[in-house]
């Protein structure tokens, strides 16, 4: 998918630190370790292609003053998409510098470290199962169903809002007409 290629190019150009994070206005919205970046982008690539097959457009957007991010869009309605790598807490092993600082200044090193696991969560959709192709496809299908449901809900909400706005505008028009009619009667 073109957004994946764009994100990969940005990420490789930045190539700093142990964690992969591309600003949402430039590439897809994801947060994974450098070690698992290509796997994370491969997951999103499969998702985006599956969404395109169901006539969704995947875009980077900032809808109506909202947070810029990656969205699946169908018509005027959309749903945010994000991939995150799951982390686990492990006991922290103090470094030599931390031990020296602790002895000198009485500082306390952190108790745990957050370590990336290589497991992922799609939002919406939940945990991505990478144990087999069938399990992965089921994870993608669950995410696609959740996206379709959220886009449909967004469509219904938008249509209800537009209908309320039309009724309010019609009421205002009738009130203005009545006020004008009253004025005309008073002036005659």
C-alpha positions in Angstrom: 0.0 0.0 0.0 1.4 3.5 -0.8 1.0 4.7 2.8 3.1 1.8 4.0 5.9 2.6 1.4 5.8 6.3 2.4 6.0 5.4 6.1 8.9 3.0 5.6 10.8 5.7 3.6 10.3 8.2 6.4 11.3 5.7 9.1 14.4 4.7 7.3 15.4 8.3 6.7 14.9 9.1 10.5 16.6 5.9 11.7 17.2 7.0 15.2 16.6 5.3 18.6 15.3 1.9 19.4 11.7 2.7 18.9 9.8 3.3 15.7 7.5 6.3 15.7 6.5 8.3 12.7 4.7 11.6 13.2 1.1 11.0 12.3 0.9 13.8 9.8 3.7 12.1 7.7 3.0 8.3 7.9 0.6 5.8 9.3 -0.3 5.8 13.0 1.7 3.0 14.7 4.0 2.5 17.6 6.4 -0.5 17.5 10.0 -1.3 18.3 12.6 -0.9 15.6 13.1 -4.6 15.7 9.5 -5.3 14.8 8.9 -2.3 12.5 8.8 -4.2 9.2 6.4 -6.8 10.8 4.1 -4.1 12.1 4.1 -2.4 8.7 3.4 -5.7 7.0 0.4 -6.2 9.3 -0.9 -2.8 8.3 -0.2 -3.4 4.7 -2.4 -6.5 4.7 -5.1 -4.6 6.6 -5.1 -1.7 4.2 -5.2 -3.9 1.1 -8.1 -5.9 2.7 -9.9 -2.6 3.4 -9.4 -1.4 -0.1 -10.9 -4.7 -1.4 -14.0 -3.7 0.6 -14.1 -0.2 -0.9 -12.6 1.6 2.1 -10.0 4.3 1.4 -7.1 4.5 3.9 -5.9 8.0 4.5 -3.9 10.2 6.8 -6.2 12.9 7.9 -7.2 15.4 10.6 -11.1 15.2 10.5 -12.9 18.3 11.8 -10.3 19.7 14.1 -9.6 16.2 15.5 -6.3 14.4 16.1 -4.3 13.7 12.9 -4.1 10.0 12.3 -4.7 7.1 10.0 -8.3 6.5 9.0 -10.4 4.1 7.1 -12.9 6.1 5.2 -16.0 5.2 3.2 -17.7 8.2 1.7 -17.8 11.0 4.2 -17.5 8.7 7.2 -14.4 7.3 8.8 -12.8 5.3 11.7 -9.3 5.8 13.2 -6.8 2.9 12.7 -3.7 2.3 14.9 -1.2 -0.5 15.5 0.6 -0.8 18.8 3.2 -3.2 20.0 2.4 -4.8 23.3 5.0 -4.4 26.1 5.7 -6.4 29.2 7.2 -5.2 32.4 10.4 -6.9 33.5 12.6 -6.2 36.5 15.1 -3.5 35.9 18.8 -4.3 36.1 20.6 -1.1 37.2 23.5 -0.1 34.9 26.9 0.8 36.2 26.1 4.5 35.9 22.9 4.1 37.8 24.7 2.2 40.6 27.3 5.0 40.7 24.6 7.7 40.8 22.7 5.7 43.5 25.9 5.6 45.7 26.8 9.2 45.1 23.4 11.0 45.1 21.0 8.5 46.7 18.9 8.2 43.5 16.6 5.3 43.1 16.7 3.5 39.7 13.4 2.4 38.1 12.1 -0.9 39.3 10.9 -2.2 35.9 11.6 -1.8 32.2 9.0 -1.9 29.5 10.1 -4.5 26.9 8.5 -4.9 23.5 7.1 -8.4 22.9 6.6 -8.6 19.2 2.9 -9.0 19.8 0.5 -6.4 18.4 -2.9 -4.8 18.9 -4.9 -3.3 16.1 -7.3 -0.6 17.1 -10.1 -1.3 16.4 -10.0 -5.1 16.4 -7.8 -6.2 19.3 -4.8 -8.5 19.5 -3.2 -9.7 16.3 -2.7 -13.5 16.3 0.4 -14.3 14.3 0.5 -18.1 15.1 -0.8 -19.1 11.7 -2.0 -17.6 8.5 -5.6 -18.6 9.4 -5.3 -17.0 12.8 -3.8 -13.9 11.3 -6.6 -13.7 8.7 -9.2 -14.1 11.5 -7.5 -11.2 13.3 -7.7 -9.0 10.2 -11.3 -10.0 9.6 -12.2 -9.0 13.2 -10.5 -5.7 12.7 -12.2 -5.0 9.4 -15.6 -5.9 10.9 -15.0 -3.5 13.8 -13.9 -0.8 11.4 -17.0 -1.3 9.2 -19.2 -1.2 12.3 -17.6 2.0 13.5 -17.9 3.6 10.0 -21.6 2.6 9.8 -22.2 4.1 13.3 -20.4 7.3 12.2 -22.7 7.4 9.1 -25.8 7.0 11.2 -24.7 9.7 13.6 -23.8 12.1 10.8 -27.2 11.5 9.1 -29.0 12.1 12.4 -27.0 15.3 13.1 -27.7 16.5 9.5 -31.4 15.8 9.9 -31.5 17.7 13.2 -29.7 20.6 11.6 -32.1 20.6 8.6 -35.1 20.6 11.0 -33.6 23.5 13.1 -32.9 25.5 9.9 -36.5 24.8 8.7 -37.9 26.0 12.1 -35.8 29.1 11.9 -37.0 29.8 8.4 -40.6 29.4 9.5 -40.1 31.7 12.5 -38.5 34.4 10.2 -41.4 34.1 7.7 -44.0 34.4 10.6 -42.1 37.4 12.0 -42.1 39.0 8.5 -45.8 38.3 8.1 -46.6 39.8 11.5 -44.5 42.9 10.6 -46.4 43.2 7.2 -49.8 43.0 9.0 -48.7 45.6 11.6 -47.5 48.0 8.8 -50.7 47.8 6.8 
